Amino acid sequence: MFEISLTCDRLRIRTRVPTSRTLSIIPISLSAVMTGLTVSTVRFVTRWGLLLLLDCLDPPRTRAQRSKTSRVKLQPEGETIMEIAGFIKLINKADVGFYAGVPDSQLWPLCDYLINTYGVSDKHIIAVNEGNAVALAAGYHLSTGKIPCVYLQNSGLGNIVNPVASLLSDRVYGIPCIFVVGWRGEPSVKDEPQHLLQGEITLQMLDVMGIEHIVIDEETTECQLEDKMKAFSPLLKSGKSVAFVVRKGGLSCQDRVTYGNSYPTGREAFIRAIVDAANEGIIVSTTGKTSRELFEIRQQNGQSCIVQ
């Protein structure tokens, strides 16, 4: 049996397994679980030679810690790029009072703005996954009558299909929501392999879910967005959802946040400890940085690697 106990200041691994068994490691994403929510201990106990590999051990700071977060002032990238403060001002005209979502590198201006403005609070919650963010948004609307905003990477669209179709839809409860979607894997734009198909079908998925949308890029102006918000207004009032699909560089933010924490154990150190324990055992990992670091560590150790 393998037991992993992860607390705020230490990581402990204990193993009790027959030596004849093959060690397998399966990825579990904790990126949302550990991003500012109150989680003191996460424990995984598995049997049959199965060990869980955490995807993220470096959460951003909570609101209480935010006062110690350093900020970096950046110069504007260009007058044509939509400044995030202006974007938020526009969508807030629709009586938006709550934000929930899963952080995305494509949406860093929005993520930084929300942390700077609201931290993690009753106005902004970093959700465990995109479906949970939609559920939180629905609860907010039902309790206040106001419109929520959910942000996510397009890779999370699959996670919102069920709550959108069976909860938010104007054919069910008619709960309006504004989605802000980071567009990874956009056609003709070089990106990681796992984003390519999702990028190709992003706009079609929104169409299928009945979500009217606009694409924001570096040339999108505030006037264009203001006109689109006017067109979105009757849709929101009728219980429909709308979306802003953000291309790379479509939003800018001058007040950046440098995320950090005081936890001594980082993701790469944890992966290295697992690799040392596994030796030549089979390890299955998720896409993204976890697999890249795992690949590099095994290469450094002269161990075999198979990339699928």
PLY file of the C-alpha trace (Angstrom):
ply
format ascii 1.0
element vertex 308
property float x
property float y
property float z
element edge 307
property int vertex1
property int vertex2
end_header
0.00 0.00 0.00
1.15 3.53 -0.78
0.17 6.51 1.33
0.81 10.13 0.38
0.08 12.79 2.97
0.33 16.34 1.62
0.08 19.18 4.13
0.81 22.87 3.87
4.42 22.47 4.92
5.55 18.93 4.22
5.13 15.89 2.03
5.35 12.35 3.34
5.42 9.16 1.30
5.19 5.70 2.86
5.15 2.48 0.90
4.19 -1.04 1.85
3.99 -3.26 -1.21
5.40 -6.68 -2.19
8.62 -6.28 -4.15
7.23 -8.45 -6.95
4.59 -5.91 -7.86
5.02 -3.36 -10.65
4.77 0.23 -9.51
2.38 2.35 -11.57
1.78 6.05 -11.14
-1.41 7.72 -12.35
-1.83 11.53 -12.57
-4.40 13.38 -10.51
-4.84 17.13 -11.04
-4.87 19.20 -7.87
-4.36 22.53 -9.62
-7.84 23.74 -8.69
-8.09 22.01 -5.30
-4.98 23.79 -4.07
-5.52 27.24 -5.60
-6.49 29.31 -2.63
-9.24 27.12 -1.19
-9.08 25.96 2.41
-7.41 22.59 2.12
-5.14 21.58 4.98
-4.46 17.96 4.13
-4.91 15.88 0.99
-4.47 12.14 1.46
-4.45 9.37 -1.13
-4.28 5.73 -0.12
-4.15 3.19 -2.89
-3.64 -0.55 -3.15
-2.45 -3.08 -5.71
0.76 -1.20 -6.49
-1.03 1.94 -7.67
0.37 5.34 -6.73
-1.23 8.68 -7.53
0.92 11.45 -9.04
-0.14 14.99 -8.21
-0.29 17.41 -11.12
0.25 20.64 -9.21
1.91 21.38 -5.88
2.46 25.11 -6.35
-0.82 26.92 -5.55
-1.08 30.70 -5.76
-1.57 32.58 -2.54
-4.92 33.01 -0.83
-6.47 36.39 -0.18
-4.96 36.47 3.32
-1.51 35.97 1.83
-2.12 38.37 -1.07
-0.90 41.40 0.85
2.60 39.96 0.61
2.33 39.34 -3.13
4.65 41.50 -5.22
3.30 43.27 -8.26
5.12 44.33 -11.38
4.10 47.33 -13.47
4.32 46.72 -17.20
4.20 49.11 -20.10
1.12 48.90 -22.35
1.65 46.48 -25.23
-0.20 48.71 -27.66
-3.21 50.97 -27.84
-5.24 48.46 -29.85
-5.06 45.70 -27.22
-8.07 45.62 -24.92
-7.02 46.59 -21.39
-8.55 44.19 -18.88
-9.98 46.98 -16.69
-11.95 48.27 -19.66
-13.14 44.78 -20.51
-14.36 44.15 -16.95
-16.09 47.53 -16.90
-18.00 46.57 -20.05
-19.24 43.19 -18.84
-20.06 44.59 -15.39
-22.62 46.79 -17.12
-24.63 43.58 -17.45
-24.91 43.49 -13.64
-22.13 40.94 -13.18
-21.19 40.60 -9.52
-19.48 37.24 -9.26
-16.62 35.45 -11.01
-15.66 31.78 -10.87
-13.36 29.71 -13.02
-10.17 27.79 -13.61
-7.00 29.83 -14.27
-5.60 29.75 -17.81
-2.31 31.14 -19.11
-4.16 32.62 -22.10
-6.35 34.57 -19.68
-3.59 35.77 -17.35
-4.72 39.44 -17.60
-8.17 38.45 -16.33
-6.78 36.14 -13.63
-4.35 38.81 -12.40
-7.07 41.46 -12.38
-9.45 39.30 -10.36
-6.77 38.41 -7.81
-5.71 42.07 -7.54
-9.29 43.28 -7.19
-11.15 40.54 -5.30
-8.59 37.99 -4.18
-10.36 34.73 -3.34
-13.63 35.90 -1.85
-17.41 35.89 -2.16
-16.94 37.79 -5.42
-14.30 35.48 -6.92
-13.82 31.75 -6.45
-11.18 29.59 -8.13
-13.09 26.39 -8.81
-11.97 22.76 -8.66
-12.99 22.34 -12.30
-14.99 24.13 -14.97
-18.21 22.24 -14.24
-18.03 23.29 -10.59
-17.47 26.88 -11.68
-20.71 26.74 -13.68
-22.54 25.22 -10.69
-21.28 28.04 -8.46
-22.40 30.55 -11.07
-25.86 29.00 -11.21
-26.21 29.15 -7.42
-25.13 32.78 -7.42
-27.77 33.71 -10.00
-30.54 31.80 -8.24
-29.75 33.51 -4.94
-29.23 37.06 -6.24
-30.85 37.32 -9.67
-27.57 38.79 -10.97
-25.43 37.49 -13.83
-22.26 35.47 -13.09
-19.09 35.25 -15.15
-17.18 31.99 -15.63
-13.66 31.91 -17.07
-11.86 28.85 -18.43
-9.47 27.50 -21.03
-11.21 25.98 -24.04
-9.90 22.56 -22.98
-12.47 22.80 -20.17
-15.47 23.23 -22.47
-16.18 19.52 -22.22
-16.59 19.89 -18.46
-19.30 22.54 -18.82
-21.45 20.71 -21.38
-23.53 18.87 -18.76
-24.29 21.80 -16.42
-24.92 24.12 -19.37
-27.25 21.68 -21.12
-29.11 20.36 -18.07
-29.05 23.39 -15.75
-28.31 26.75 -17.41
-30.12 26.21 -20.72
-33.07 28.50 -21.41
-35.00 25.28 -22.08
-34.39 24.19 -18.48
-33.89 26.87 -15.80
-32.80 29.72 -18.05
-29.79 30.82 -16.01
-27.74 33.44 -17.89
-23.95 33.36 -17.69
-21.08 35.18 -19.35
-18.20 32.89 -20.31
-14.66 34.08 -20.98
-12.79 31.33 -22.84
-9.06 31.21 -23.56
-8.53 29.83 -27.07
-5.66 27.35 -27.14
-4.95 25.30 -30.26
-6.46 27.89 -32.56
-6.25 26.76 -36.20
-3.08 27.98 -37.96
-1.50 28.93 -34.61
1.34 26.72 -33.36
0.49 25.08 -30.03
0.94 21.89 -28.00
-0.54 18.70 -29.54
-3.17 18.22 -26.83
-4.77 21.56 -27.76
-5.07 21.05 -31.53
-8.38 19.21 -31.87
-9.97 21.14 -29.03
-8.89 24.36 -30.71
-10.45 23.33 -34.00
-13.87 22.59 -32.48
-14.06 25.37 -29.86
-16.44 27.67 -31.72
-18.53 24.74 -32.93
-18.95 23.51 -29.35
-20.25 26.90 -28.29
-22.63 26.88 -31.25
-23.94 23.43 -30.31
-24.57 24.58 -26.72
-26.45 27.61 -28.04
-23.92 30.09 -26.65
-23.60 33.24 -28.78
-19.98 34.39 -28.89
-17.44 36.92 -30.09
-13.71 36.38 -30.66
-11.36 38.91 -29.04
-7.94 39.47 -30.59
-5.28 42.21 -30.57
-7.33 44.38 -32.94
-10.64 44.19 -31.09
-11.65 47.66 -29.88
-13.65 48.75 -26.88
-16.33 50.13 -29.20
-16.73 46.74 -30.88
-17.12 45.02 -27.53
-19.57 47.64 -26.34
-21.71 47.05 -29.44
-21.54 43.30 -28.86
-22.56 43.67 -25.23
-25.63 45.58 -26.39
-26.45 42.65 -28.69
-25.80 40.20 -25.82
-28.08 42.07 -23.41
-31.45 40.71 -24.63
-29.99 37.21 -24.77
-28.89 37.40 -21.15
-32.26 38.79 -20.09
-33.97 35.83 -21.77
-31.87 33.32 -19.80
-29.28 32.54 -22.46
-25.51 32.45 -22.03
-22.88 34.29 -24.09
-19.12 33.95 -24.48
-15.99 35.95 -25.20
-13.38 33.75 -26.86
-9.95 35.27 -26.26
-7.09 34.72 -28.67
-3.50 34.97 -27.47
-2.70 38.61 -26.77
-6.35 39.66 -26.95
-6.30 41.16 -23.45
-3.64 43.11 -21.61
-3.00 44.02 -18.00
-0.51 46.55 -16.64
-0.73 45.41 -13.02
0.72 41.90 -12.94
0.77 39.53 -10.01
3.82 37.46 -9.09
2.45 34.28 -7.57
4.36 32.45 -4.89
4.10 30.59 -1.63
6.25 29.47 1.27
5.76 25.74 0.76
9.16 24.01 0.60
8.19 21.16 -1.75
7.69 21.93 -5.43
6.18 19.77 -8.14
9.50 18.81 -9.76
11.03 17.75 -6.44
8.01 15.59 -5.74
8.16 13.97 -9.18
11.87 13.29 -8.70
11.13 11.53 -5.39
8.51 9.36 -7.09
10.89 8.50 -9.97
13.57 7.50 -7.49
11.11 5.22 -5.69
9.71 3.77 -8.92
13.08 3.01 -10.49
12.15 1.27 -13.78
8.50 0.83 -12.81
5.79 1.96 -15.20
4.76 5.60 -14.79
1.76 7.10 -16.59
1.51 10.89 -16.40
-0.76 13.68 -17.55
-0.12 16.20 -20.31
1.56 19.52 -19.59
4.44 20.37 -17.31
4.12 17.20 -15.24
4.97 14.99 -18.21
7.71 17.31 -19.45
9.46 17.30 -16.09
8.95 13.56 -15.68
10.46 12.97 -19.14
13.48 15.17 -18.37
14.11 13.54 -15.00
13.95 10.01 -16.42
16.25 11.03 -19.26
18.74 12.42 -16.75
18.58 9.11 -14.90
19.13 7.15 -18.10
15.71 5.53 -17.74
13.36 4.53 -20.55
10.65 6.92 -21.74
7.71 6.39 -24.09
5.85 9.44 -25.40
2.35 8.67 -26.68
0 1
1 2
2 3
3 4
4 5
5 6
6 7
7 8
8 9
9 10
10 11
11 12
12 13
13 14
14 15
15 16
16 17
17 18
18 19
19 20
20 21
21 22
22 23
23 24
24 25
25 26
26 27
27 28
28 29
29 30
30 31
31 32
32 33
33 34
34 35
35 36
36 37
37 38
38 39
39 40
40 41
41 42
42 43
43 44
44 45
45 46
46 47
47 48
48 49
49 50
50 51
51 52
52 53
53 54
54 55
55 56
56 57
57 58
58 59
59 60
60 61
61 62
62 63
63 64
64 65
65 66
66 67
67 68
68 69
69 70
70 71
71 72
72 73
73 74
74 75
75 76
76 77
77 78
78 79
79 80
80 81
81 82
82 83
83 84
84 85
85 86
86 87
87 88
88 89
89 90
90 91
91 92
92 93
93 94
94 95
95 96
96 97
97 98
98 99
99 100
100 101
101 102
102 103
103 104
104 105
105 106
106 107
107 108
108 109
109 110
110 111
111 112
112 113
113 114
114 115
115 116
116 117
117 118
118 119
119 120
120 121
121 122
122 123
123 124
124 125
125 126
126 127
127 128
128 129
129 130
130 131
131 132
132 133
133 134
134 135
135 136
136 137
137 138
138 139
139 140
140 141
141 142
142 143
143 144
144 145
145 146
146 147
147 148
148 149
149 150
150 151
151 152
152 153
153 154
154 155
155 156
156 157
157 158
158 159
159 160
160 161
161 162
162 163
163 164
164 165
165 166
166 167
167 168
168 169
169 170
170 171
171 172
172 173
173 174
174 175
175 176
176 177
177 178
178 179
179 180
180 181
181 182
182 183
183 184
184 185
185 186
186 187
187 188
188 189
189 190
190 191
191 192
192 193
193 194
194 195
195 196
196 197
197 198
198 199
199 200
200 201
201 202
202 203
203 204
204 205
205 206
206 207
207 208
208 209
209 210
210 211
211 212
212 213
213 214
214 215
215 216
216 217
217 218
218 219
219 220
220 221
221 222
222 223
223 224
224 225
225 226
226 227
227 228
228 229
229 230
230 231
231 232
232 233
233 234
234 235
235 236
236 237
237 238
238 239
239 240
240 241
241 242
242 243
243 244
244 245
245 246
246 247
247 248
248 249
249 250
250 251
251 252
252 253
253 254
254 255
255 256
256 257
257 258
258 259
259 260
260 261
261 262
262 263
263 264
264 265
265 266
266 267
267 268
268 269
269 270
270 271
271 272
272 273
273 274
274 275
275 276
276 277
277 278
278 279
279 280
280 281
281 282
282 283
283 284
284 285
285 286
286 287
287 288
288 289
289 290
290 291
291 292
292 293
293 294
294 295
295 296
296 297
297 298
298 299
299 300
300 301
301 302
302 303
303 304
304 305
305 306
306 307
